[in-house]
Amino acid sequence: MKRIILLSSLLLFTLPVTAQAQSDGIGTGKIEFTDKQQVADPENPTIPIKPENPIPPNSNPLRLDYVPSLNFATQKSDGKDQMYAANAMMFEDETTPRAQFIQVTDRRGTNAGWTVSVRQEKQFATDEKVELDGAMLSFDYSWANGSDESRTPIVKKDIIEMKIGETQEIANAKKGTGDGTWFISFGASQHNSAGVANTLEPRRDSNNQVTIDTRYNKPLFFNSAVQLSVPGRTKKVIGKPYKTELTWILSELP
């Protein structure tokens, strides 16, 4: 800041006079940031994508930008215990199939940390409330991706088995970590740069032919990291979809 000093032009004595300065002027500066909510490729976070079933955007500085919807496809009914893998995520652009993921953004600027959890509210059931008795949803091969490895949240490495009504922690960003945008994935493609095991494979029909996704006109993949186990003893209604609800919870650390 430049200071201006004014000297008196009138000398009353032959002695030197002390220069008198005016008060400093006070200026202001201002800057403001905006934050556009945008979902990105969990394996290449700088590339925006248009995911299946996007969630409504919000302007909260700590928020969930995306949570997945799960589709276990149409399966043949039999009397054996079965594990069904979820369809992998598909995109309208050239992005290859991806594992299910959540996207968390923390723009609070406090580095206070956060946790993200999930809860299955009810058992898979038809619209007529016929439950898929004994069915259990599970998540595996969890990993985090973001811009700064030194601030990576801690993800749960064990298999996450969903018990109806019980909240399961997925990831924990301790104080000083988790700021910015982070992706928590369950599984990965073979092209990921983090060295995570490939859990995506093409779906094949009974003739071992690759199944084509009619919506995107691309080969349909499944993700073995997201599984639904169904006991063989469970009675299954033919031709009726079974649905459930998952609540994803993002919490500030105290």
Backbone as CSV, one residue per row, in Angstrom:
resi,resn,N_x,N_y,N_z,CA_x,CA_y,CA_z,C_x,C_y,C_z
1,MET,0.849,-1.188,0.000,0.000,0.000,0.000,0.891,1.246,0.000
2,LYS,0.698,2.112,-0.914,1.497,3.335,-1.024,1.056,4.331,0.032
3,ARG,2.047,4.967,0.711,1.756,5.981,1.734,2.139,7.349,1.195
4,ILE,1.277,8.368,1.349,1.538,9.736,0.883,1.832,10.621,2.087
5,ILE,2.995,11.329,2.099,3.389,12.205,3.197,3.390,13.646,2.688
6,LEU,2.681,14.523,3.406,2.624,15.941,3.046,3.528,16.732,3.996
7,LEU,4.401,17.607,3.423,5.279,18.468,4.225,4.691,19.877,4.307
8,SER,4.861,20.561,5.481,4.391,21.946,5.636,5.271,22.890,4.823
9,SER,4.672,23.864,4.179,5.443,24.831,3.378,5.741,26.115,4.157
10,LEU,5.222,26.238,5.390,5.428,27.454,6.182,6.389,27.161,7.322
11,LEU,7.511,27.923,7.389,8.486,27.758,8.466,8.332,28.906,9.436
12,LEU,8.001,28.624,10.685,7.860,29.661,11.695,9.180,29.926,12.403
13,PHE,10.055,28.969,12.387,11.366,29.111,13.000,12.413,28.606,12.026
14,THR,13.634,28.860,12.345,14.715,28.368,11.515,15.076,26.934,11.855
15,LEU,14.438,26.370,12.917,14.702,24.991,13.277,13.945,24.047,12.329
16,PRO,14.450,22.853,12.127,13.734,21.884,11.277,12.373,21.551,11.873
17,VAL,11.427,21.252,11.039,10.098,20.840,11.487,9.904,19.364,11.195
18,THR,9.034,18.739,11.968,8.732,17.313,11.772,7.628,17.158,10.734
19,ALA,7.859,16.331,9.783,6.845,16.095,8.754,5.632,15.416,9.372
20,GLN,4.440,15.809,9.009,3.193,15.255,9.509,2.544,14.400,8.415
21,ALA,2.199,13.177,8.757,1.576,12.277,7.783,0.088,12.169,8.012
22,GLN,-0.660,12.068,6.955,-2.086,11.804,7.088,-2.308,10.343,7.441
23,SER,-3.497,10.006,7.930,-3.824,8.611,8.250,-3.780,7.762,6.990
24,ASP,-3.336,6.489,7.160,-3.309,5.562,6.030,-4.723,5.306,5.525
25,GLY,-4.879,5.155,4.229,-6.164,4.756,3.679,-6.335,3.243,3.775
26,ILE,-7.547,2.789,4.065,-7.829,1.360,4.188,-8.649,0.915,2.987
27,GLY,-8.094,-0.028,2.207,-8.809,-0.589,1.074,-9.295,-1.998,1.396
28,THR,-10.049,-2.593,0.524,-10.560,-3.955,0.726,-10.293,-4.796,-0.511
29,GLY,-10.244,-6.097,-0.300,-10.139,-7.044,-1.401,-11.177,-8.137,-1.214
30,LYS,-11.645,-8.724,-2.275,-12.711,-9.714,-2.171,-12.551,-10.770,-3.251
31,ILE,-12.802,-12.008,-2.880,-12.856,-13.105,-3.846,-13.919,-14.088,-3.381
32,GLU,-14.609,-14.704,-4.298,-15.655,-15.682,-3.974,-15.544,-16.850,-4.939
33,PHE,-15.802,-18.072,-4.422,-15.681,-19.266,-5.242,-17.041,-19.922,-5.430
34,THR,-17.242,-20.498,-6.583,-18.439,-21.301,-6.824,-18.014,-22.752,-6.982
35,ASP,-18.962,-23.637,-6.818,-18.656,-25.063,-6.887,-19.769,-25.752,-7.659
36,LYS,-19.466,-26.196,-8.865,-20.448,-26.870,-9.691,-20.463,-28.355,-9.377
37,GLN,-21.644,-28.878,-9.040,-21.749,-30.303,-8.753,-21.706,-31.077,-10.064
38,GLN,-20.745,-31.979,-10.166,-20.553,-32.735,-11.399,-20.020,-34.121,-11.061
39,VAL,-20.629,-35.141,-11.618,-20.182,-36.512,-11.373,-19.075,-36.850,-12.361
40,ALA,-18.041,-37.528,-11.865,-16.886,-37.852,-12.704,-16.643,-39.355,-12.703
41,ASP,-15.776,-39.781,-13.614,-15.375,-41.180,-13.715,-14.575,-41.553,-12.463
42,PRO,-15.001,-42.540,-11.686,-14.288,-42.868,-10.445,-12.867,-43.354,-10.669
43,GLU,-12.560,-43.844,-11.869,-11.209,-44.312,-12.160,-10.366,-43.244,-12.854
44,ASN,-11.035,-42.197,-13.352,-10.353,-41.051,-13.977,-11.092,-39.780,-13.538
45,PRO,-10.828,-39.316,-12.305,-11.650,-38.263,-11.690,-11.700,-36.935,-12.427
46,THR,-10.820,-36.699,-13.386,-10.853,-35.427,-14.115,-11.837,-35.452,-15.278
47,ILE,-12.409,-36.621,-15.559,-13.296,-36.763,-16.714,-14.757,-36.818,-16.262
48,PRO,-15.586,-35.838,-16.629,-17.002,-35.862,-16.247,-17.754,-36.955,-16.991
49,ILE,-18.773,-37.508,-16.347,-19.601,-38.550,-16.951,-21.069,-38.284,-16.648
50,LYS,-21.930,-38.990,-17.360,-23.360,-38.959,-17.089,-23.761,-40.345,-16.603
51,PRO,-23.865,-40.529,-15.284,-24.133,-41.860,-14.744,-25.607,-42.230,-14.834
52,GLU,-25.885,-43.493,-14.615,-27.253,-43.967,-14.535,-27.918,-43.414,-13.281
53,ASN,-29.170,-43.044,-13.389,-29.983,-42.625,-12.243,-29.278,-41.598,-11.360
54,PRO,-28.956,-40.409,-11.902,-28.306,-39.381,-11.075,-29.219,-38.908,-9.956
55,ILE,-28.619,-38.426,-8.871,-29.408,-37.908,-7.755,-29.544,-36.395,-7.906
56,PRO,-30.550,-35.769,-7.284,-30.731,-34.320,-7.410,-29.511,-33.569,-6.872
57,PRO,-29.055,-32.532,-7.575,-27.908,-31.757,-7.090,-28.281,-30.918,-5.888
58,ASN,-27.293,-30.576,-5.066,-27.511,-29.652,-3.961,-26.260,-28.812,-3.774
59,SER,-26.383,-27.715,-3.052,-25.287,-26.762,-2.907,-24.566,-26.884,-1.574
60,ASN,-24.845,-27.927,-0.797,-24.169,-28.082,0.484,-22.664,-28.256,0.272
61,PRO,-21.830,-27.630,1.092,-20.384,-27.812,0.938,-19.919,-29.228,1.250
62,LEU,-20.661,-29.945,2.099,-20.397,-31.364,2.346,-21.596,-32.131,1.825
63,ARG,-21.371,-32.985,0.821,-22.523,-33.588,0.156,-22.144,-34.899,-0.531
64,LEU,-23.178,-35.656,-0.854,-23.066,-36.816,-1.728,-23.476,-36.376,-3.127
65,ASP,-22.560,-36.508,-4.083,-22.858,-36.134,-5.466,-23.512,-37.283,-6.226
66,TYR,-23.219,-38.514,-5.788,-23.768,-39.662,-6.497,-23.767,-40.889,-5.591
67,VAL,-24.845,-41.657,-5.673,-24.919,-42.982,-5.038,-25.502,-43.937,-6.079
68,PRO,-25.140,-45.213,-6.035,-25.540,-46.124,-7.114,-26.927,-46.728,-6.927
69,SER,-27.520,-47.110,-8.035,-28.691,-47.982,-8.053,-28.209,-49.363,-8.496
70,LEU,-28.768,-50.399,-7.916,-28.299,-51.762,-8.178,-29.331,-52.537,-8.983
71,ASN,-28.850,-53.292,-9.960,-29.721,-54.124,-10.784,-29.061,-55.495,-10.913
72,PHE,-29.747,-56.510,-10.417,-29.200,-57.863,-10.451,-29.747,-58.686,-11.611
73,ALA,-30.352,-58.004,-12.562,-30.807,-58.619,-13.814,-31.922,-59.635,-13.563
74,THR,-32.357,-60.287,-14.641,-33.366,-61.345,-14.563,-32.654,-62.680,-14.452
75,GLN,-33.015,-63.455,-13.445,-32.303,-64.697,-13.152,-33.258,-65.894,-13.228
76,LYS,-32.683,-67.051,-13.544,-33.459,-68.286,-13.582,-33.681,-68.795,-12.168
77,SER,-34.907,-69.142,-11.854,-35.241,-69.653,-10.526,-34.903,-71.138,-10.422
78,ASP,-34.238,-71.507,-9.311,-33.984,-72.927,-9.056,-33.958,-73.151,-7.543
79,GLY,-33.725,-74.362,-7.141,-33.775,-74.700,-5.725,-32.427,-74.715,-5.052
80,LYS,-31.416,-74.081,-5.655,-30.081,-74.072,-5.089,-29.749,-72.705,-4.503
81,ASP,-28.863,-72.705,-3.501,-28.337,-71.435,-2.998,-27.570,-70.752,-4.130
82,GLN,-27.828,-69.448,-4.319,-27.200,-68.736,-5.441,-26.628,-67.393,-4.990
83,MET,-25.566,-66.984,-5.698,-24.998,-65.644,-5.540,-25.159,-64.927,-6.880
84,TYR,-25.836,-63.797,-6.869,-26.078,-63.046,-8.090,-25.274,-61.745,-8.054
85,ALA,-24.530,-61.472,-9.114,-23.732,-60.244,-9.207,-24.555,-59.135,-9.848
86,ALA,-24.333,-57.907,-9.395,-25.037,-56.752,-9.952,-24.506,-56.393,-11.324
87,ASN,-25.365,-55.843,-12.169,-24.898,-55.298,-13.436,-23.907,-54.168,-13.165
88,ALA,-22.836,-54.125,-13.946,-21.906,-53.005,-13.853,-22.565,-51.747,-14.398
89,MET,-21.982,-50.587,-14.092,-22.531,-49.327,-14.554,-22.191,-49.114,-16.026
90,MET,-23.165,-48.587,-16.766,-22.998,-48.318,-18.192,-23.193,-46.820,-18.439
91,PHE,-22.621,-46.322,-19.552,-22.670,-44.903,-19.865,-22.984,-44.689,-21.337
92,GLU,-23.602,-43.551,-21.623,-23.968,-43.237,-22.995,-22.748,-42.872,-23.835
93,ASP,-21.695,-42.345,-23.190,-20.507,-41.961,-23.928,-19.574,-43.163,-24.094
94,GLU,-18.299,-42.904,-24.369,-17.342,-43.977,-24.641,-16.722,-44.570,-23.379
95,THR,-17.133,-44.086,-22.214,-16.604,-44.632,-20.965,-16.941,-46.120,-20.868
96,THR,-15.937,-46.931,-20.566,-16.165,-48.371,-20.436,-16.896,-48.667,-19.127
97,PRO,-17.472,-49.863,-18.975,-18.232,-50.174,-17.762,-17.424,-49.939,-16.488
98,ARG,-18.102,-49.534,-15.439,-17.480,-49.233,-14.161,-18.205,-49.960,-13.032
99,ALA,-17.474,-50.138,-11.944,-18.078,-50.689,-10.738,-18.960,-49.625,-10.079
100,GLN,-19.875,-50.051,-9.238,-20.714,-49.114,-8.500,-19.842,-48.253,-7.579
101,PHE,-20.220,-46.990,-7.424,-19.425,-46.088,-6.596,-20.303,-45.007,-5.990
102,ILE,-19.774,-44.375,-4.968,-20.382,-43.158,-4.430,-19.374,-42.031,-4.602
103,GLN,-19.865,-40.821,-4.740,-18.992,-39.653,-4.881,-19.300,-38.681,-3.753
104,VAL,-18.271,-38.331,-2.985,-18.396,-37.425,-1.837,-17.595,-36.160,-2.111
105,THR,-18.177,-34.996,-1.834,-17.460,-33.731,-1.967,-17.484,-32.978,-0.645
106,ASP,-16.318,-32.503,-0.230,-16.179,-31.709,0.994,-15.507,-30.388,0.637
107,ARG,-16.295,-29.303,0.587,-15.784,-27.974,0.280,-15.902,-27.035,1.484
108,ARG,-15.982,-27.587,2.683,-16.157,-26.747,3.872,-14.917,-25.921,4.177
109,GLY,-13.740,-26.427,3.806,-12.505,-25.707,4.087,-12.022,-25.849,5.512
110,THR,-12.586,-26.789,6.270,-12.214,-26.964,7.673,-11.349,-28.192,7.913
111,ASN,-11.296,-29.112,6.948,-10.577,-30.386,7.113,-11.037,-31.129,8.359
112,ALA,-12.322,-30.995,8.682,-12.839,-31.588,9.914,-13.089,-33.080,9.805
113,GLY,-13.227,-33.596,8.575,-13.466,-35.022,8.392,-14.934,-35.384,8.285
114,TRP,-15.199,-36.607,7.852,-16.565,-37.086,7.665,-16.582,-38.608,7.642
115,THR,-17.762,-39.169,7.754,-17.959,-40.608,7.567,-19.124,-40.808,6.613
116,VAL,-19.098,-41.905,5.865,-20.214,-42.254,5.004,-20.610,-43.698,5.307
117,SER,-21.907,-43.908,5.440,-22.452,-45.217,5.819,-23.638,-45.545,4.934
118,VAL,-24.092,-46.788,5.020,-25.248,-47.215,4.237,-26.125,-48.120,5.098
119,ARG,-27.420,-48.051,4.857,-28.367,-48.885,5.595,-29.416,-49.422,4.633
120,GLN,-29.654,-50.727,4.680,-30.726,-51.330,3.902,-31.984,-51.277,4.741
121,GLU,-32.991,-50.582,4.246,-34.178,-50.304,5.052,-35.125,-51.495,5.158
122,LYS,-35.174,-52.330,4.133,-36.121,-53.448,4.151,-35.599,-54.560,3.254
123,GLN,-36.174,-55.720,3.420,-35.797,-56.862,2.601,-36.294,-56.671,1.166
124,PHE,-35.605,-57.302,0.208,-36.119,-57.323,-1.156,-37.530,-57.904,-1.140
125,ALA,-38.454,-57.232,-1.818,-39.847,-57.688,-1.823,-40.536,-57.219,-3.088
126,THR,-41.603,-57.907,-3.463,-42.413,-57.506,-4.610,-43.331,-56.366,-4.201
127,ASP,-44.006,-55.789,-5.177,-44.981,-54.730,-4.871,-46.111,-55.260,-3.995
128,GLU,-46.316,-56.576,-4.049,-47.359,-57.195,-3.209,-46.812,-57.573,-1.829
129,LYS,-45.580,-57.128,-1.539,-44.928,-57.318,-0.237,-44.556,-58.777,0.047
130,VAL,-44.307,-59.536,-1.014,-43.763,-60.876,-0.844,-42.246,-60.744,-0.753
131,GLU,-41.669,-61.093,0.402,-40.243,-60.882,0.629,-39.389,-62.019,0.069
132,LEU,-38.170,-61.671,-0.298,-37.181,-62.646,-0.735,-36.457,-63.118,0.527
133,ASP,-37.102,-64.017,1.220,-36.667,-64.421,2.560,-35.225,-64.920,2.572
134,GLY,-34.421,-64.360,3.484,-33.045,-64.802,3.649,-32.047,-64.188,2.687
135,ALA,-32.491,-63.358,1.751,-31.569,-62.735,0.802,-30.655,-61.744,1.529
136,MET,-29.373,-61.706,1.134,-28.422,-60.777,1.751,-27.580,-60.090,0.682
137,LEU,-27.542,-58.774,0.772,-26.751,-57.939,-0.115,-25.368,-57.720,0.497
138,SER,-24.329,-57.719,-0.342,-22.978,-57.492,0.169,-22.151,-56.660,-0.806
139,PHE,-21.188,-55.921,-0.239,-20.250,-55.106,-1.008,-18.833,-55.544,-0.661
140,ASP,-17.958,-55.597,-1.665,-16.580,-56.022,-1.437,-15.654,-55.192,-2.323
141,TYR,-14.349,-55.394,-2.156,-13.312,-54.720,-2.948,-13.479,-53.200,-2.920
142,SER,-13.679,-52.641,-1.719,-13.837,-51.195,-1.580,-12.492,-50.494,-1.738
143,TRP,-12.482,-49.369,-2.426,-11.273,-48.568,-2.547,-11.644,-47.118,-2.819
144,ALA,-10.721,-46.214,-2.475,-10.963,-44.774,-2.610,-10.044,-44.191,-3.668
145,ASN,-10.543,-43.196,-4.370,-9.760,-42.508,-5.387,-10.060,-41.019,-5.318
146,GLY,-9.021,-40.202,-5.498,-9.182,-38.754,-5.442,-7.923,-38.083,-5.938
147,SER,-7.755,-36.820,-5.576,-6.662,-36.040,-6.135,-5.402,-36.028,-5.285
148,ASP,-5.498,-36.383,-4.009,-4.353,-36.255,-3.106,-4.256,-37.498,-2.229
149,GLU,-3.302,-38.366,-2.520,-3.183,-39.626,-1.792,-2.931,-39.419,-0.303
150,SER,-2.306,-38.301,0.069,-2.009,-38.052,1.482,-3.263,-37.747,2.293
151,ARG,-4.378,-37.479,1.621,-5.623,-37.139,2.313,-6.730,-38.157,2.014
152,THR,-6.350,-39.346,1.619,-7.323,-40.366,1.234,-8.115,-40.869,2.429
153,PRO,-9.438,-40.950,2.327,-10.247,-41.542,3.404,-9.917,-43.020,3.578
154,ILE,-10.197,-43.533,4.766,-10.006,-44.949,5.051,-11.294,-45.691,4.698
155,VAL,-11.187,-46.718,3.866,-12.366,-47.489,3.481,-12.339,-48.845,4.182
156,LYS,-13.521,-49.382,4.378,-13.626,-50.692,5.015,-13.226,-51.767,4.020
157,LYS,-12.238,-52.575,4.383,-11.705,-53.577,3.461,-12.418,-54.923,3.568
158,ASP,-13.068,-55.192,4.674,-13.783,-56.453,4.810,-15.059,-56.428,3.973
159,ILE,-15.595,-57.600,3.693,-16.885,-57.677,3.002,-17.955,-57.017,3.866
160,ILE,-18.731,-56.138,3.257,-19.800,-55.450,3.976,-21.096,-56.203,3.720
161,GLU,-21.590,-56.891,4.735,-22.840,-57.640,4.623,-23.972,-56.815,5.215
162,MET,-24.979,-56.584,4.395,-26.075,-55.727,4.805,-27.115,-56.518,5.597
163,LYS,-27.328,-56.112,6.825,-28.379,-56.678,7.662,-29.485,-55.643,7.768
164,ILE,-30.699,-56.086,7.553,-31.828,-55.154,7.439,-31.891,-54.228,8.654
165,GLY,-31.902,-52.917,8.379,-32.051,-51.919,9.432,-30.773,-51.549,10.156
166,GLU,-29.649,-52.208,9.849,-28.381,-51.907,10.517,-27.516,-51.016,9.623
167,THR,-26.956,-49.966,10.221,-26.110,-49.037,9.481,-24.678,-49.565,9.424
168,GLN,-24.126,-49.607,8.219,-22.768,-50.111,8.008,-21.871,-48.971,7.525
169,GLU,-20.762,-48.734,8.221,-19.836,-47.690,7.805,-19.064,-48.140,6.565
170,ILE,-18.965,-47.246,5.602,-18.273,-47.533,4.343,-16.876,-46.915,4.332
171,ALA,-16.791,-45.648,4.718,-15.516,-44.938,4.675,-15.470,-43.891,5.773
172,ASN,-14.235,-43.571,6.190,-14.026,-42.625,7.284,-12.885,-41.692,6.903
173,ALA,-13.187,-40.397,6.809,-12.151,-39.390,6.562,-11.860,-38.705,7.894
174,LYS,-10.736,-39.051,8.490,-10.381,-38.458,9.771,-9.994,-36.993,9.584
175,LYS,-9.854,-36.269,10.698,-9.513,-34.857,10.633,-8.244,-34.663,9.813
176,GLY,-8.296,-33.719,8.896,-7.161,-33.446,8.030,-7.179,-34.211,6.723
177,THR,-8.186,-35.055,6.517,-8.296,-35.825,5.281,-9.696,-35.649,4.692
178,GLY,-9.869,-36.114,3.464,-11.195,-36.170,2.854,-11.700,-34.892,2.236
179,ASP,-10.900,-33.792,2.245,-11.387,-32.575,1.610,-11.253,-32.701,0.092
180,GLY,-12.106,-31.993,-0.633,-12.153,-32.134,-2.081,-13.201,-33.157,-2.479
181,THR,-13.006,-33.810,-3.607,-13.950,-34.802,-4.113,-13.314,-36.179,-4.096
182,TRP,-14.075,-37.159,-3.579,-13.568,-38.521,-3.433,-14.583,-39.526,-3.965
183,PHE,-14.046,-40.630,-4.457,-14.850,-41.705,-5.026,-14.583,-42.971,-4.224
184,ILE,-15.638,-43.588,-3.723,-15.539,-44.872,-3.031,-16.182,-45.906,-3.942
185,SER,-15.366,-46.798,-4.500,-15.859,-47.796,-5.447,-15.896,-49.166,-4.810
186,PHE,-16.797,-49.996,-5.333,-16.901,-51.396,-4.928,-16.560,-52.238,-6.152
187,GLY,-15.274,-52.580,-6.277,-14.794,-53.251,-7.464,-14.172,-52.265,-8.431
188,ALA,-13.658,-52.782,-9.549,-12.984,-51.926,-10.524,-12.866,-52.639,-11.858
189,SER,-12.619,-51.862,-12.902,-12.361,-52.433,-14.220,-10.888,-52.804,-14.323
190,GLN,-10.534,-53.511,-15.364,-9.137,-53.916,-15.549,-8.248,-52.744,-15.938
191,HIS,-8.850,-51.596,-16.252,-8.083,-50.445,-16.717,-7.744,-49.466,-15.591
192,ASN,-8.151,-49.748,-14.365,-7.889,-48.794,-13.298,-6.389,-48.700,-13.025
193,SER,-5.946,-47.521,-12.590,-4.519,-47.261,-12.379,-4.075,-47.520,-10.949
194,ALA,-4.996,-47.950,-10.084,-4.662,-48.140,-8.668,-4.243,-49.572,-8.356
195,GLY,-4.277,-50.438,-9.355,-3.894,-51.821,-9.121,-4.952,-52.636,-8.410
196,VAL,-6.188,-52.175,-8.420,-7.289,-52.898,-7.778,-7.709,-54.063,-8.670
197,ALA,-8.066,-55.173,-8.060,-8.451,-56.363,-8.825,-9.635,-56.073,-9.747
198,ASN,-9.576,-56.619,-10.949,-10.667,-56.478,-11.901,-11.845,-57.354,-11.468
199,THR,-13.002,-56.738,-11.263,-14.194,-57.488,-10.849,-15.299,-57.447,-11.894
200,LEU,-15.009,-56.885,-13.061,-16.027,-56.739,-14.113,-15.804,-57.758,-15.223
201,GLU,-16.881,-58.424,-15.610,-16.833,-59.389,-16.709,-18.108,-59.286,-17.532
202,PRO,-18.048,-59.641,-18.814,-19.255,-59.599,-19.649,-20.284,-60.633,-19.176
203,ARG,-21.540,-60.263,-19.222,-22.609,-61.230,-18.954,-22.799,-62.111,-20.193
204,ARG,-23.050,-63.376,-19.965,-23.277,-64.301,-21.071,-24.588,-65.042,-20.863
205,ASP,-25.241,-65.379,-21.961,-26.506,-66.100,-21.871,-26.252,-67.605,-21.782
206,SER,-27.314,-68.379,-21.834,-27.196,-69.833,-21.694,-26.403,-70.474,-22.826
207,ASN,-26.252,-69.750,-23.951,-25.459,-70.241,-25.078,-24.042,-69.678,-25.077
208,ASN,-23.668,-69.052,-23.952,-22.339,-68.465,-23.768,-22.090,-67.280,-24.695
209,GLN,-23.158,-66.654,-25.147,-23.051,-65.460,-25.976,-23.114,-64.216,-25.093
210,VAL,-22.295,-63.230,-25.413,-22.283,-61.985,-24.635,-23.635,-61.288,-24.751
211,THR,-24.194,-60.903,-23.618,-25.482,-60.211,-23.582,-25.294,-58.744,-23.959
212,ILE,-26.187,-58.222,-24.793,-26.123,-56.828,-25.223,-27.128,-55.997,-24.429
213,ASP,-26.662,-54.890,-23.898,-27.536,-53.945,-23.206,-28.315,-53.166,-24.266
214,THR,-29.632,-53.342,-24.313,-30.439,-52.730,-25.363,-30.525,-51.214,-25.226
215,ARG,-30.353,-50.711,-24.024,-30.426,-49.257,-23.833,-29.217,-48.568,-24.453
216,TYR,-28.036,-49.137,-24.238,-26.803,-48.505,-24.712,-26.221,-49.192,-25.948
217,ASN,-26.795,-50.323,-26.325,-26.304,-51.094,-27.470,-24.824,-51.441,-27.300
218,LYS,-24.499,-51.892,-26.102,-23.135,-52.287,-25.766,-23.182,-53.609,-25.013
219,PRO,-22.063,-54.337,-24.971,-22.024,-55.553,-24.151,-22.309,-55.233,-22.686
220,LEU,-23.122,-56.071,-22.066,-23.492,-55.881,-20.671,-22.483,-56.590,-19.779
221,PHE,-22.005,-55.883,-18.745,-21.043,-56.447,-17.810,-21.700,-56.642,-16.443
222,PHE,-21.138,-57.549,-15.645,-21.555,-57.657,-14.250,-20.363,-57.349,-13.356
223,ASN,-20.653,-57.017,-12.105,-19.629,-56.653,-11.126,-19.702,-57.635,-9.959
224,SER,-18.697,-58.499,-9.857,-18.721,-59.533,-8.824,-18.454,-58.988,-7.427
225,ALA,-18.143,-57.683,-7.307,-17.919,-57.088,-5.990,-19.226,-56.748,-5.277
226,VAL,-20.321,-56.682,-6.018,-21.637,-56.404,-5.429,-22.508,-57.624,-5.662
227,GLN,-22.848,-58.320,-4.582,-23.526,-59.609,-4.701,-24.820,-59.645,-3.890
228,LEU,-25.747,-60.451,-4.383,-26.973,-60.753,-3.652,-27.058,-62.264,-3.506
229,SER,-27.003,-62.726,-2.274,-27.130,-64.170,-2.019,-28.583,-64.495,-1.703
230,VAL,-29.065,-65.572,-2.303,-30.458,-65.997,-2.113,-30.468,-67.494,-1.809
231,PRO,-31.028,-67.900,-0.667,-31.087,-69.328,-0.337,-31.971,-70.096,-1.323
232,GLY,-31.583,-71.327,-1.597,-32.389,-72.147,-2.495,-33.772,-72.433,-1.949
233,ARG,-33.919,-72.472,-0.624,-35.204,-72.792,0.001,-36.224,-71.664,-0.150
234,THR,-35.738,-70.445,-0.492,-36.635,-69.295,-0.568,-37.597,-69.419,-1.740
235,LYS,-38.879,-69.222,-1.466,-39.873,-69.237,-2.530,-39.746,-67.959,-3.349
236,LYS,-39.808,-68.110,-4.660,-39.609,-66.980,-5.560,-40.816,-66.831,-6.478
237,VAL,-41.353,-65.627,-6.525,-42.480,-65.333,-7.401,-41.942,-65.064,-8.802
238,ILE,-42.418,-65.809,-9.782,-41.941,-65.677,-11.158,-42.543,-64.441,-11.815
239,GLY,-41.706,-63.690,-12.523,-42.186,-62.553,-13.302,-42.470,-61.295,-12.511
240,LYS,-42.102,-61.253,-11.230,-42.319,-60.071,-10.397,-40.966,-59.533,-9.917
241,PRO,-40.684,-58.265,-10.134,-39.407,-57.712,-9.647,-39.413,-57.548,-8.131
242,TYR,-38.283,-57.849,-7.523,-38.082,-57.632,-6.092,-37.241,-56.365,-5.912
243,LYS,-37.644,-55.529,-4.967,-36.965,-54.243,-4.774,-36.632,-54.028,-3.291
244,THR,-35.636,-53.188,-3.061,-35.298,-52.775,-1.710,-34.904,-51.308,-1.730
245,GLU,-34.588,-50.748,-0.557,-34.155,-49.356,-0.454,-32.867,-49.283,0.343
246,LEU,-31.912,-48.510,-0.176,-30.656,-48.253,0.524,-30.586,-46.770,0.872
247,THR,-30.264,-46.476,2.118,-30.072,-45.097,2.553,-28.586,-44.852,2.785
248,TRP,-28.003,-43.912,2.038,-26.596,-43.567,2.178,-26.504,-42.344,3.070
249,ILE,-25.650,-42.392,4.079,-25.600,-41.371,5.126,-24.211,-40.755,5.180
250,LEU,-24.138,-39.444,4.965,-22.877,-38.702,5.066,-22.943,-37.838,6.319
251,SER,-21.987,-38.019,7.218,-22.009,-37.348,8.518,-20.725,-36.563,8.751
252,GLU,-20.855,-35.372,9.354,-19.699,-34.601,9.784,-19.103,-35.217,11.041
253,LEU,-17.791,-35.202,11.152,-17.170,-35.629,12.399,-17.292,-34.509,13.422
254,PRO,-17.484,-34.869,14.692,-17.634,-33.833,15.718,-16.335,-33.058,15.922
